[in-house]
Amino acid sequence: MQGVDFIFSIAILIMSVVIHEVSHGSVAYALGDPTAKNEGRLTLNPLKHMDLFGSLIVPFITYLAGGFIFGWAKPVPYNPYNLKNQKVGSGLIGAAGPLSNFLTAAVFGLIIRYGSLLSFLPDSFFQIATLIVLVNLILGTFNLVPVPPLDGSKILFAFLPYRWSKAELFLERYGFFLLLIFILFFFQYLLPVIAILFKLFTGLPAQAGLTM
């Protein structure tokens, strides 16, 4: 049964990060940058987005180590020089990914919240829907952390005045190490936020999601 749970978890993670990345590319395209479209990345075909390490190996390791899944897809490329406003445009492209995760969580959260109207659906469907909400809340919340290469850094840089360019360069230069420190020592502080959002979206106790 655990093997089945892991397969479902991986499938949900992959589709969630695919939607996340396609959202980046779609907003970039809407703002005038065709890079993602030209490279065939505006598709929900997971094979176009999967990263062997981030989409399969890391989720497998985190599942075995802690019973949860975590991973990523290949970032959708965009060329900021094609944007009319590079600063604001990059921020909007960055925000599109987490927003897609929160919207996905909201849709399935409503299904769970009003499940009594869908009583003809099997319990397994609602278990999967609960996992979809949880995975997307984790992805959306984590990606808002303002450390490169996460989307939160692009949103932060869109608001920083130009005189703070040295701080932006510092974050970009040491982003990987700062992100590693955050994951090791501060990720746990996101869990209460995720728990609150889970209850807000589904109406279920936070433990129902975080103990899955």
N, C-alpha and C positions, 0 to 999 in steps of 0.2 A: 504493500500500500504506500510505503514511503517513496518507492520508486515512481509510482504514479503521481504522487503529490509533487515530486521534484520535476517531473516532465511538464505538468501543468504550470508550475511556478516559472520554469524557464520559458515556456511558450508565452505566458502573460508578460514576463519581463521583456522578451524580445519584441513583441508587438507594441508594448508601451514605449520602449525606446525608439522604435521605428516611427511611431506617430510623433514622438518628441522631435526627432531629427527632420522628418518631413515638414513639420510645422516651421522649423527654422528656415528651410529652403523655400517654402511657400511664401513666407513673409518677405524674404530677400527678393524673390521673384516679383512680388507685388510692388516692391520698392525700387525695382529697376535693375536688379542683378540676376542674370540668367545662368550663372555658373552652375548651380545645383541642377537646373533643368537640362543644361547641355551635357552634364555628366550622368544623366539618367537617375538622379537621386530623388526626384519628386514622384516616388512610387512607394506603395505599401508592401512591395515584394521584399521580405526580410533578407533575402540573399544579397540584395544590393547594399544593405546597411550593416550586416553582421561583421563583427570583429572577433576573430577566433579567441583572442585572449579575454577581451572584455565581455563578450556575449556568451561564452561557453565555459572557459576555464575558471575565471574569477567567480561566476555564480556557483559553479560546482564546489569550489573551495570554501566559499562563505557558507554554503548550505551545509557542508559536512562539518565545518568548524563551529557554526553558531545556530544552525537551523533556519537561517534566513537567506535570501538571495539578494545579490547586489551585482550590478554590472553596467555596461554601456555599449553603444553601437559606434560605428565609425562616424565621426563628426561630418555633417553636411558642409561642404565648402561654400564660401561666399567671398566675393571681392568687394571690400568696402569702397573702393574707388569708383564702383559703378553706382553707388548710392548718391542721391542728391544731397543728403545731409549725413555724412559719415558717422558723426558722433551719435546723433539721435537714432539714425537708422540701425546702427549696430546694437543699440540698446533695445530697440523694438524686436530685432531678430533674436536677441538673447532671451527676451521675455517670452517669446512665442513658445519655446519648448516647455518650460514649467507650466505656462498657462494651459497648454494642451493636456498635460497630465492632470491638472486640477479640474479641467472640464470633463475629462474621461472619468475621474473619480466622482464628480458631481452626478453624472448620468447614472452610473451604476449605484451610487449612493441613494439616489431617488428610487431606483428599482427596489433596493433593499428596504428602504424606509416605508414604501408603500407595497411591500410584498404581499400583504393580505389581499390585495386586488388581483394578484397574479398567483393565486393558490394552486392553479393547475400546473405550475412549473415545479419540477422536482427539487428537493432540498439541495442536491448537488449543484444545481444552477446557482443558488444563493451563496453556497460556499465559494464557488468560483468568483462570483460577483464581489464577495467580501475581499478575496485575495486581490482582485483587480483594483479595488479601491485602495487597499493598503499599499500595493506596489507603486501605484501612481502618486499617492501622497508622499511616499518616501522619495521617489524620483523628483517630484516637483519641489519639495521642501529642500532636499539636499542640493539641488542645482541652483537654488537661490542664494547659497552661501557665496559671499562676494570675494572668492579667491579663484584666480585663473587656474585651469581653463574652464571653470564652471560658469554657467550663464549669469549668475549673480554678479560676476565681475564686469561683464559687458553692460549690465544695467547700471552698476555703480559708476563705471567710466562715463556713461552717457550724462550723468549728473555732475561729475567732478568738473570744476572750472579748469581751464587750460593751465593755470599757474600750478596745478597739482600734478602736472605731467610726470614729475620725478617719482611721485608716489605710485603712479600707474606703471612706470617702467620697473620700479622695485617689485611690485606685485607680479608683473609678468615674468621677471627674471627668476624670482624665487617661488613662484606659484606652486610648482610641484611639491617642494619641501613643505610649504605652508599647508598645502592640502593634506599631505601625509600626516603632519602634526595634528591637523583638525580631526581627521578620521580616527587617529589613535587615541586622542585625549578629549575631544570635544563633541564627537558625533552623538554620544549618549545624551547630550543636552537637547538634541533635536527630537528625541523620542517623546517627551511630554507634549511638544507642539504637534507632532504627528498624531498622538493619541487624542488631543483636543479636536483636531480637524476630522479625525475618523468618526468621533461621536457626533460632530456637527453635520457631517455629510450623510451618515447612515442612521443616526439615532440609536446606535448600539453602544453598549459599554466599550470603553477603549480596549479592555482586555480581550474582547472578542476578536480584535484585529491583531494586536501585538503579540498574542500568544499562539497565533496560527502556525 
